[in-house]
Every structure is written in C-alpha cells, then in structure tokens.
C-alpha cells in the first residue's frame, strides 16, 4: 500500500485565488453563499490544486469542485469503464458488506429496493437479492431505465455514488421521492477528515469525484430533511425516512 505524504508537493497547491472567480452556492445543502471561516479576509476556495478549484461549505462541511470544472458525461463514462466491479469477486463483496450487512439488519423480509447508480456490475444488488429482497437497478450511464424511477421503494442504496453527483441536493430530493415513508437510504462514500491531507488524498484524485462529505455533512443533510441518520461504521451512513 502506498503511503501518501501529509503535505502535497509545493507545485501541486496554488495559494492564489483565480481571477474573476464566482463564489458558488453549496450544491449539497443549497446554502446560497457558503459561509467561510472568519479567519479569511474574503470568500475564497479551500484549495486550488493544479488548476482544479475546491470550495468548502461551512454550513454543512462539504467540500466540492467548482461547478465550472465538472467532468463531462464522456469523461465519466470512460473512467467508469476502467472499474472492475465483478459481482463474483469475494474481495469486492467484503467491501460492499460494510453497507449491506447493517442495512440488511434493518430491512423487513422481502423488501423492495433500488440500487441507484449501480454501475456496470451491480454486485450490491446481487448480495441483497440473495438475502431475499427484490432490487431494481438504475444508473444514468449503464442502466438508464426511467421506468424504475416511477416506482417507490422500501430501501435505496448508493454505494460509491454520491461523490459523483453534480447536483447532490437535487439527487437527494429525487431519492426522497423514491423512498417510501419508513424506508432506508444506504450511502457509502469515503468520509473526508483532515484538510491537510485533502490535496494528496487518493479519493480526491479520481477525476469523477466532485463532492466530498464528512460524517457531519451526512448527519446535517439528513437532519435538514427531518430524517434520522445512523453511522454503523466508517464511510457508511443509513438515513431513515420519517414514517407517516
């Protein structure tokens, strides 16, 4: 395993603020202009790394790529096709079990679910199906079946998906409409922790990862919608939609 340095190379981080930069609204919590630490003289990015500008919302603690630099669908699809997500891969199944096991412990028998952003190899859906649940599949690139978005579900999973959202708040609104009252939304993404590691963090270096959530971010967004949030283990959040 490669150990990343705590401080990025000097030529990697640009401390200057790009000219004519427009401060964006937060795409995660919709704060119209994210608050900034009082130590800063004016709103400025969290970091500028090799021309890529990242902002931090001090309302929900999310970090995100500047909206003007989001990757195109063609770039995303090319990158996603490099992923190896074999449903029969035992190591991949162990990874997905971090989300599957706590979610399964909360589901009633024979629940109907949706794997949202399932990708080309829906291994998580296979695991949940083996446990006796029906799982529909949706992915905007690989499974663009609009019919499944007209139904509602007892549970929805987003495994390694929400970091790709270009409009996280809009996507969470859609998921809320798809989820039945009392249902569960299972999320898995690598939580951001220390800012001093952000520049060299392997998760940030994926060109399709454009939003980064702290544990506090996911708790905030659930609370914003009146939902409960459980963190059963690192990098996993379970949102429970209020019944009734």
Backbone bond lengths (Angstrom), bond angles and torsions (degrees), N, CA, C in turn:
res aa  C-N    CA-C-N  psi(-1)  N-CA   C-N-CA  omega(-1)  CA-C   N-CA-C  phi
1 X - - - 1.453 - - 1.521 109.15 -
2 X 1.317 116.75 133.41 1.451 121.16 179.24 1.517 109.78 -81.37
3 X 1.330 116.32 130.50 1.447 121.36 177.79 1.520 108.14 -95.09
4 X 1.314 116.73 117.84 1.452 120.78 -178.43 1.517 110.67 -78.95
5 X 1.321 118.03 143.78 1.462 120.32 178.09 1.519 111.22 -67.06
6 X 1.324 116.07 151.55 1.450 119.83 -179.75 1.524 111.07 -72.58
7 X 1.324 117.39 -29.69 1.451 120.89 179.23 1.522 109.14 -115.00
8 X 1.334 117.78 134.12 1.452 120.46 -179.03 1.515 111.50 -73.08
9 X 1.337 118.88 159.19 1.452 121.39 175.19 1.518 110.49 -56.51
10 X 1.334 116.08 150.09 1.455 120.79 -174.58 1.519 112.09 -60.49
11 X 1.341 117.67 -30.88 1.458 119.85 -176.81 1.526 112.74 -86.48
12 X 1.316 116.69 1.56 1.459 119.20 -176.28 1.523 111.82 -90.38
13 X 1.337 117.56 -35.55 1.450 122.08 -176.58 1.514 109.34 -106.17
14 X 1.323 116.48 127.60 1.453 123.59 178.54 1.514 107.92 -103.16
15 X 1.318 117.98 118.00 1.459 121.42 -176.59 1.518 112.48 -82.22
16 X 1.335 118.43 -7.40 1.455 120.92 -179.38 1.515 110.59 -81.06
17 X 1.307 116.51 154.29 1.451 122.32 177.70 1.518 108.37 -95.13
18 X 1.332 119.29 121.61 1.467 120.37 179.79 1.524 112.23 -55.17
19 X 1.318 115.42 144.32 1.456 120.48 -178.36 1.528 110.61 -65.89
20 X 1.347 115.42 148.98 1.463 122.92 175.09 1.525 112.63 55.96
21 X 1.322 116.27 32.96 1.465 119.88 -179.72 1.519 109.72 -79.96
22 X 1.320 116.60 129.69 1.460 121.98 179.69 1.517 108.94 -95.38
23 X 1.323 116.92 126.88 1.464 120.63 179.61 1.530 108.35 -71.35
24 X 1.331 118.35 119.10 1.468 120.04 -176.48 1.522 112.92 -83.84
25 X 1.318 115.34 156.82 1.456 119.71 166.82 1.523 108.27 -69.24
26 X 1.321 116.76 155.64 1.457 119.38 179.77 1.525 109.34 -73.75
27 X 1.330 118.83 124.57 1.466 120.64 -179.96 1.520 113.40 -75.23
28 X 1.332 117.11 -10.79 1.467 120.88 -176.36 1.521 111.67 -93.20
29 X 1.353 117.11 -49.57 1.470 120.17 -177.13 1.520 113.12 -111.09
30 X 1.346 116.23 -3.90 1.463 123.87 178.71 1.520 113.60 68.43
31 X 1.329 118.54 19.56 1.460 119.14 171.31 1.524 107.87 -55.82
32 X 1.346 119.60 125.12 1.466 120.89 -171.79 1.516 113.87 -60.05
33 X 1.316 116.65 -37.29 1.464 121.04 170.73 1.512 105.57 -143.29
34 X 1.315 117.39 106.00 1.463 119.69 -174.81 1.522 112.04 -51.60
35 X 1.315 116.07 134.96 1.460 119.67 176.29 1.522 108.84 -64.20
36 X 1.301 115.52 155.65 1.459 120.44 -179.14 1.519 108.81 -127.05
37 X 1.344 116.75 154.59 1.459 119.79 -179.36 1.526 111.03 -55.57
38 X 1.327 118.25 138.39 1.470 120.39 -178.35 1.531 113.39 -61.68
39 X 1.327 117.00 -16.51 1.466 119.58 179.79 1.526 111.89 -71.38
40 X 1.344 117.53 -18.65 1.456 120.42 -179.63 1.531 109.93 -86.78
41 X 1.336 117.25 137.29 1.467 119.61 -178.57 1.525 113.24 -69.68
42 X 1.326 117.63 -23.45 1.457 121.72 -179.63 1.525 107.95 -158.83
43 X 1.340 117.12 162.98 1.468 118.79 176.66 1.523 111.07 -57.01
44 X 1.314 116.25 129.45 1.452 120.81 -179.47 1.515 108.86 -150.72
45 X 1.322 118.25 159.95 1.477 119.87 -178.44 1.520 112.28 -64.42
46 X 1.321 113.80 158.18 1.460 119.95 171.80 1.517 109.53 -62.76
47 X 1.337 116.09 -50.10 1.462 122.74 178.64 1.517 109.37 -154.61
48 X 1.322 115.75 153.16 1.451 122.52 167.47 1.518 106.49 -119.52
49 X 1.325 116.22 116.87 1.460 121.44 -171.79 1.517 109.15 -122.33
50 X 1.326 115.88 108.83 1.462 121.72 -178.46 1.532 111.69 48.77
51 X 1.307 114.51 46.10 1.450 121.33 176.55 1.515 115.20 86.39
52 X 1.331 117.94 -10.44 1.467 121.23 179.02 1.524 108.41 -92.10
53 X 1.327 115.78 124.84 1.461 122.43 -173.96 1.527 109.54 -100.34
54 X 1.327 116.36 126.04 1.462 122.52 179.68 1.521 109.73 -117.33
55 X 1.319 114.64 136.01 1.461 122.13 178.82 1.526 110.05 -110.82
56 X 1.326 115.51 157.04 1.466 122.01 173.73 1.517 108.12 -122.99
57 X 1.312 116.25 128.14 1.456 121.59 172.77 1.519 108.73 -89.89
58 X 1.309 116.63 119.92 1.459 119.85 179.90 1.526 111.99 -82.53
59 X 1.353 116.83 -2.30 1.461 119.47 175.43 1.529 110.02 -81.09
60 X 1.340 116.23 -51.61 1.473 119.53 -176.92 1.525 113.17 -110.68
61 X 1.347 117.40 -4.47 1.460 123.30 177.48 1.526 114.21 74.41
62 X 1.329 118.13 11.63 1.463 119.92 175.60 1.523 110.14 -75.33
63 X 1.339 116.41 149.92 1.459 123.27 170.03 1.520 106.88 -113.24
64 X 1.330 117.00 142.51 1.457 118.12 -175.67 1.521 111.36 -152.79
65 X 1.328 114.43 151.20 1.453 122.09 176.91 1.520 109.62 -70.50
66 X 1.319 116.40 144.65 1.461 120.51 178.14 1.536 109.12 -55.04
67 X 1.333 118.09 133.41 1.472 120.79 -176.37 1.523 113.98 -56.69
68 X 1.322 118.09 -27.52 1.456 120.45 179.49 1.511 113.89 -74.56
69 X 1.335 117.67 -4.96 1.458 121.31 -176.58 1.524 112.61 -116.66
70 X 1.311 118.04 14.16 1.463 120.63 -179.27 1.526 110.63 -64.61
71 X 1.338 118.01 142.73 1.475 120.92 -179.20 1.527 111.62 -69.74
72 X 1.319 115.95 153.50 1.457 121.10 177.21 1.530 109.65 -77.43
73 X 1.342 115.94 165.21 1.462 120.63 177.43 1.523 110.98 -61.66
74 X 1.340 117.30 -35.55 1.470 120.34 179.90 1.524 110.87 -65.46
75 X 1.323 116.97 -41.92 1.465 120.76 177.38 1.516 110.22 -63.27
76 X 1.316 116.80 -43.56 1.463 120.77 -179.27 1.522 111.11 -62.67
77 X 1.320 116.86 -48.41 1.461 119.68 -177.24 1.528 111.50 -62.41
78 X 1.325 117.24 -41.14 1.464 120.30 178.45 1.529 110.37 -60.91
79 X 1.328 116.17 -41.43 1.467 119.54 -178.80 1.524 111.05 -70.07
80 X 1.336 117.04 -41.81 1.457 120.27 -177.87 1.531 111.68 -63.28
81 X 1.319 116.76 -31.67 1.464 119.78 -178.54 1.526 112.04 -69.89
82 X 1.324 116.71 -11.12 1.461 119.66 176.08 1.529 111.88 -83.38
83 X 1.345 116.14 -13.31 1.463 120.29 -177.91 1.532 110.40 -71.41
84 X 1.319 115.04 144.84 1.461 121.26 176.28 1.528 108.10 -112.29
85 X 1.334 115.55 95.01 1.464 121.29 -176.75 1.523 110.14 -117.00
86 X 1.307 116.38 65.99 1.459 121.95 -177.85 1.530 109.72 -78.08
87 X 1.339 118.61 119.47 1.469 120.34 179.17 1.526 113.86 -58.54
88 X 1.329 117.81 -20.03 1.461 120.81 -179.36 1.522 112.54 -92.19
89 X 1.310 118.69 -3.37 1.463 122.96 -177.34 1.530 109.27 -75.00
90 X 1.330 116.84 114.82 1.466 120.67 -175.79 1.525 112.06 -64.24
91 X 1.326 117.53 -35.06 1.467 119.75 179.25 1.523 110.73 -67.90
92 X 1.327 116.71 -39.42 1.459 120.15 178.19 1.530 110.33 -66.58
93 X 1.314 116.64 -38.03 1.460 120.43 177.48 1.540 111.41 -63.73
94 X 1.311 117.19 -38.98 1.469 119.69 177.40 1.527 110.34 -63.38
95 X 1.315 116.10 -38.60 1.459 120.58 177.07 1.528 110.20 -62.81
96 X 1.315 118.08 -47.31 1.461 121.86 -178.54 1.520 112.60 -69.99
97 X 1.318 117.01 -21.74 1.461 120.48 -179.90 1.533 111.85 -62.78
98 X 1.331 117.78 -22.62 1.461 120.61 176.36 1.518 110.88 -58.26
99 X 1.321 116.87 -33.36 1.459 121.68 176.44 1.523 111.62 -93.68
100 X 1.333 117.02 -42.98 1.462 120.80 -173.68 1.531 112.08 -62.34
101 X 1.328 117.60 -45.42 1.463 119.54 -173.09 1.523 113.27 -65.23
102 X 1.332 120.29 -49.84 1.474 117.83 178.26 1.521 113.18 -66.59
103 X 1.330 117.15 -30.67 1.458 119.27 177.58 1.527 110.37 -68.93
104 X 1.329 117.27 -45.99 1.462 120.84 179.38 1.525 111.85 -58.78
105 X 1.317 116.55 -33.40 1.465 120.14 -179.51 1.526 112.13 -66.98
106 X 1.323 117.48 -16.17 1.465 121.57 -176.74 1.532 113.52 -108.33
107 X 1.325 117.34 -5.92 1.455 120.17 -176.02 1.525 111.93 -91.94
108 X 1.342 117.09 143.62 1.467 119.57 172.16 1.518 109.40 -74.51
109 X 1.324 118.39 161.55 1.471 120.66 179.01 1.529 111.62 -59.56
110 X 1.319 115.66 142.94 1.455 121.21 174.42 1.512 115.10 64.23
111 X 1.315 117.31 33.60 1.463 120.13 -179.36 1.532 110.47 -72.32
112 X 1.324 114.74 156.54 1.463 121.64 -179.87 1.525 107.97 -108.49
113 X 1.325 116.91 121.10 1.455 120.31 -174.65 1.512 113.77 -128.50
114 X 1.321 115.14 174.81 1.455 124.08 179.36 1.515 108.73 -133.73
115 X 1.338 116.45 126.59 1.461 121.27 172.34 1.530 106.33 -94.11
116 X 1.326 115.88 100.97 1.462 122.71 -172.31 1.526 108.86 -92.49
117 X 1.335 115.85 116.21 1.461 120.28 -173.59 1.514 110.19 83.32
118 X 1.335 115.79 44.80 1.467 120.68 -172.10 1.520 113.81 -70.45
119 X 1.347 117.79 -19.59 1.458 120.24 -179.72 1.517 112.09 73.85
120 X 1.333 116.22 -172.30 1.470 119.95 -176.77 1.521 114.06 -76.02
121 X 1.342 117.33 -17.88 1.466 120.24 -179.03 1.517 110.47 -131.26
122 X 1.345 118.56 87.90 1.473 122.34 -172.62 1.524 113.34 -73.25
123 X 1.307 117.02 70.82 1.469 120.77 -177.26 1.518 112.05 -69.07
124 X 1.321 117.70 -38.99 1.458 119.70 -179.00 1.522 110.76 -63.14
125 X 1.319 116.81 -41.74 1.467 120.18 177.82 1.523 110.74 -60.66
126 X 1.331 116.67 -38.55 1.462 120.48 178.39 1.531 110.73 -62.92
127 X 1.328 116.54 -42.50 1.464 120.63 -179.75 1.525 111.16 -64.22
128 X 1.328 117.22 -42.23 1.458 120.81 179.86 1.531 110.84 -70.04
129 X 1.335 115.71 -34.76 1.457 119.57 176.37 1.517 112.03 -65.01
130 X 1.330 116.80 -38.59 1.462 121.07 178.19 1.523 111.53 -64.23
131 X 1.339 116.30 -23.55 1.462 120.70 178.79 1.527 112.13 -86.98
132 X 1.345 117.35 4.81 1.455 120.98 173.93 1.511 115.95 100.51
133 X 1.340 118.05 10.85 1.454 121.26 -179.31 1.525 110.87 -105.35
134 X 1.317 116.42 150.95 1.463 121.84 174.59 1.532 108.46 -90.82
135 X 1.328 116.00 130.28 1.459 119.61 -175.63 1.519 110.34 -130.18
136 X 1.321 116.33 118.21 1.458 122.28 173.52 1.533 108.68 -84.60
137 X 1.325 115.35 158.47 1.466 120.95 -175.63 1.520 110.87 -120.09
138 X 1.339 114.65 137.40 1.468 119.16 172.52 1.525 109.62 -144.44
139 X 1.321 115.09 135.94 1.457 121.86 172.44 1.531 106.62 -152.76
140 X 1.330 118.29 130.01 1.470 119.36 -175.63 1.522 114.11 -63.30
141 X 1.336 117.57 -21.70 1.457 120.82 -179.71 1.521 113.15 -104.43
142 X 1.328 116.99 -39.97 1.459 120.62 -172.17 1.522 114.08 -104.46
143 X 1.325 117.81 -25.82 1.474 121.97 179.55 1.529 109.12 -138.82
144 X 1.322 118.57 63.34 1.475 121.12 -174.16 1.531 113.29 -79.37
145 X 1.316 115.55 55.41 1.463 121.27 -177.57 1.534 109.03 -88.28
146 X 1.312 116.52 102.78 1.461 120.38 -177.45 1.531 112.45 -68.68
147 X 1.327 117.69 -22.03 1.467 119.91 -179.44 1.523 112.05 -60.26
148 X 1.330 116.92 -36.50 1.464 119.09 -177.68 1.526 111.15 -68.98
149 X 1.322 117.06 -19.07 1.462 120.72 179.35 1.525 112.20 -85.55
150 X 1.324 116.76 3.00 1.467 121.40 176.23 1.521 111.45 -101.32
151 X 1.331 116.74 -1.73 1.462 121.78 -179.99 1.525 108.53 -101.85
152 X 1.326 117.07 176.40 1.462 121.93 171.67 1.524 108.34 -126.03
153 X 1.350 115.65 161.69 1.463 119.40 -166.68 1.534 111.79 -138.67
154 X 1.338 113.76 153.88 1.465 120.93 175.16 1.524 111.21 -76.92
155 X 1.315 116.01 -27.88 1.467 120.34 177.47 1.520 109.56 -152.24
156 X 1.323 115.66 154.27 1.459 122.95 176.39 1.523 107.35 -135.34
157 X 1.311 116.59 139.71 1.462 120.93 175.87 1.521 109.95 -117.29
158 X 1.318 115.02 142.65 1.466 123.37 173.08 1.524 106.37 -134.34
159 X 1.300 115.99 92.94 1.463 120.86 -178.15 1.522 110.17 -99.70
160 X 1.322 116.47 115.71 1.465 122.10 -177.81 1.537 110.14 55.04
161 X 1.316 115.01 48.87 1.462 121.73 -175.94 1.523 112.15 -124.44
162 X 1.323 118.12 -45.84 1.465 120.41 -168.63 1.522 112.97 -66.40
163 X 1.337 117.96 -20.85 1.466 120.05 176.28 1.528 111.57 -71.19
164 X 1.342 117.01 -14.00 1.464 122.04 178.79 1.530 112.85 -91.50
165 X 1.335 118.28 -12.49 1.455 121.25 -173.24 1.524 111.64 -62.83
166 X 1.342 116.55 126.55 1.460 120.56 173.86 1.527 111.04 -80.37
167 X 1.322 116.33 -26.92 1.467 122.98 178.71 1.521 107.96 -130.65
168 X 1.338 117.36 74.34 1.472 119.50 -174.26 1.529 113.12 -57.47
169 X 1.327 117.73 -44.05 1.464 119.67 -177.84 1.527 110.45 -61.41
170 X 1.324 117.02 -41.93 1.458 120.48 178.32 1.519 112.12 -65.79
171 X 1.336 116.67 -38.84 1.459 120.47 178.29 1.526 111.03 -66.48
172 X 1.330 117.03 -40.61 1.465 119.28 178.46 1.526 110.74 -66.03
173 X 1.336 117.38 -34.72 1.462 120.31 175.22 1.533 110.29 -62.29
174 X 1.328 115.98 -43.51 1.472 119.89 179.16 1.523 110.55 -62.51
175 X 1.321 117.01 -44.18 1.461 120.55 -179.69 1.522 111.06 -63.44
176 X 1.326 116.42 -35.83 1.465 120.20 178.21 1.524 110.77 -63.56
177 X 1.328 116.90 -37.31 1.464 120.56 178.30 1.527 111.59 -70.18
178 X 1.330 117.03 -32.95 1.455 121.27 -178.57 1.527 113.15 -78.10
179 X 1.329 116.40 -21.05 1.460 120.57 -175.30 1.523 110.79 -93.01
180 X 1.327 116.07 131.00 1.453 120.91 178.72 1.530 110.51 -72.29
181 X 1.331 117.92 152.64 1.466 120.19 174.87 1.530 110.48 -54.88
182 X 1.311 115.71 136.15 1.457 121.23 -176.85 1.513 113.78 85.03
183 X 1.343 117.33 -1.86 1.459 120.73 -178.05 1.525 113.09 -82.52
184 X 1.329 113.60 173.73 1.471 121.07 -176.34 1.523 110.51 -119.32
185 X 1.321 115.25 136.74 1.457 122.04 172.72 1.525 107.33 -113.57
186 X 1.341 116.52 114.21 1.458 121.56 -178.21 1.526 110.72 -99.35
187 X 1.315 116.52 122.96 1.462 122.94 -176.64 1.519 110.20 -119.43
188 X 1.326 116.09 136.72 1.457 120.15 172.55 1.523 108.78 -133.19
189 X 1.317 115.59 124.07 1.458 122.75 177.00 1.514 106.82 -157.12
190 X 1.292 117.66 154.69 1.464 120.42 -178.89 1.526 109.36 -75.98
191 X 1.327 116.87 115.27 1.455 120.58 -177.72 1.525 110.84 -66.69
192 X 1.326 116.12 136.96 1.458 119.22 172.54 1.522 109.09 -79.10
193 X 1.320 115.61 144.23 1.466 119.89 178.50 1.533 109.41 -126.12
194 X 1.324 117.68 -93.94 1.457 121.49 -173.05 1.525 112.06 -78.83
195 X 1.335 115.90 129.98 1.458 119.93 178.00 1.521 112.61 -65.91
196 X 1.327 117.40 -31.73 1.468 118.94 -176.15 1.527 111.78 -69.73
197 X 1.324 117.14 -12.16 1.460 120.74 176.28 1.526 112.51 -100.24
198 X 1.326 116.71 -3.23 1.460 120.02 -171.54 1.531 112.21 -61.56
199 X 1.322 117.98 -42.53 1.468 120.81 -175.71 1.524 112.01 -62.66
200 X 1.315 117.83 -37.54 1.459 121.16 -176.93 1.527 113.12 -101.17
201 X 1.302 117.35 4.39 1.467 122.93 -178.76 1.526 108.66 -65.45
202 X 1.337 116.76 127.79 1.467 120.68 -177.88 1.526 111.54 -60.24
203 X 1.326 116.98 -32.85 1.466 120.76 -177.29 1.529 110.43 -66.61
204 X 1.321 116.97 -38.66 1.462 120.07 178.48 1.522 111.04 -67.23
205 X 1.320 117.86 -30.58 1.456 121.21 -173.65 1.529 113.73 -74.85
206 X 1.312 118.06 -11.31 1.462 120.17 172.33 1.525 107.51 -68.67
207 X 1.343 119.07 122.16 1.469 120.24 -174.50 1.518 114.57 -66.17
208 X 1.339 117.79 -14.63 1.460 120.46 179.83 1.530 112.63 -97.30
209 X 1.324 117.72 -3.51 1.460 121.57 176.21 1.525 108.16 -88.60
210 X 1.316 116.01 114.89 1.467 119.50 -172.10 1.527 113.61 -123.60
211 X 1.329 118.06 -8.81 1.461 122.33 176.73 1.522 108.29 -134.53
212 X 1.334 115.64 137.85 1.464 120.75 -175.90 1.526 108.47 -129.68
213 X 1.323 114.52 127.53 1.455 121.53 -170.99 1.530 110.22 -111.15
214 X 1.297 115.39 137.64 1.454 120.79 166.57 1.534 108.06 -90.02
215 X 1.309 115.82 164.70 1.470 118.47 173.90 1.522 109.45 -55.80
216 X 1.340 115.75 -41.19 1.463 120.31 -179.12 1.528 111.23 -62.67
217 X 1.331 117.29 -32.43 1.465 120.66 178.88 1.520 110.63 -63.20
218 X 1.317 116.27 -47.52 1.464 119.97 -177.49 1.525 111.42 -67.72
219 X 1.310 117.37 -33.92 1.462 119.74 175.02 1.533 110.21 -66.74
220 X 1.323 116.37 -40.53 1.466 120.90 -179.28 1.524 111.30 -63.53
221 X 1.347 116.68 -46.18 1.462 120.48 -177.04 1.527 110.92 -66.06
222 X 1.324 117.48 -38.95 1.466 119.76 176.30 1.532 110.16 -63.36
223 X 1.323 116.19 -45.73 1.474 120.62 179.99 1.531 110.90 -63.30
224 X 1.326 116.69 -36.40 1.462 121.71 178.43 1.528 111.10 -58.97
225 X 1.339 116.63 -31.39 1.462 121.70 179.91 1.527 113.00 -96.82
226 X 1.308 116.77 3.01 1.449 120.14 179.92 1.512 114.07 77.72
227 X 1.331 116.88 22.08 1.455 122.02 -179.10 1.524 110.41 -103.28
228 X 1.327 115.87 159.66 1.462 121.42 172.13 1.525 108.84 -86.59
229 X 1.322 116.26 151.19 1.471 121.63 178.39 1.516 109.18 -130.98
230 X 1.318 115.39 127.98 1.464 121.52 174.14 1.526 108.72 -117.49
231 X 1.317 116.45 141.78 1.464 122.62 175.36 1.526 107.04 -115.43
232 X 1.332 118.79 89.65 1.465 120.16 -175.53 1.518 113.68 -71.14
233 X 1.327 117.26 -23.92 1.458 121.88 177.11 1.528 107.64 -163.70
234 X 1.320 115.93 170.36 1.460 120.58 -179.13 1.533 110.38 -57.26
235 X 1.323 115.93 135.30 1.463 124.64 174.42 1.520 114.13 75.58
236 X 1.319 117.56 11.32 1.468 121.32 179.11 1.526 109.32 -130.33
237 X 1.323 115.79 132.40 1.464 121.58 174.49 1.521 108.91 -128.81
238 X 1.321 116.11 139.68 1.457 122.74 175.41 1.522 107.87 -118.50
239 X 1.328 115.56 116.05 1.462 120.75 176.60 1.518 108.91 -98.03
240 X 1.336 115.75 133.31 1.470 121.74 179.70 1.509 108.34 -111.50
241 X 1.332 116.39 115.31 1.454 121.36 -179.66 1.523 109.65 -73.56
242 X 1.305 115.53 132.67 1.462 121.04 -176.61 1.527 110.77 -57.88
243 X 1.326 118.82 126.03 1.465 120.36 177.91 1.516 111.32 -64.99
244 X 1.329 116.09 152.39 1.451 121.10 174.57 1.523 113.51 78.35
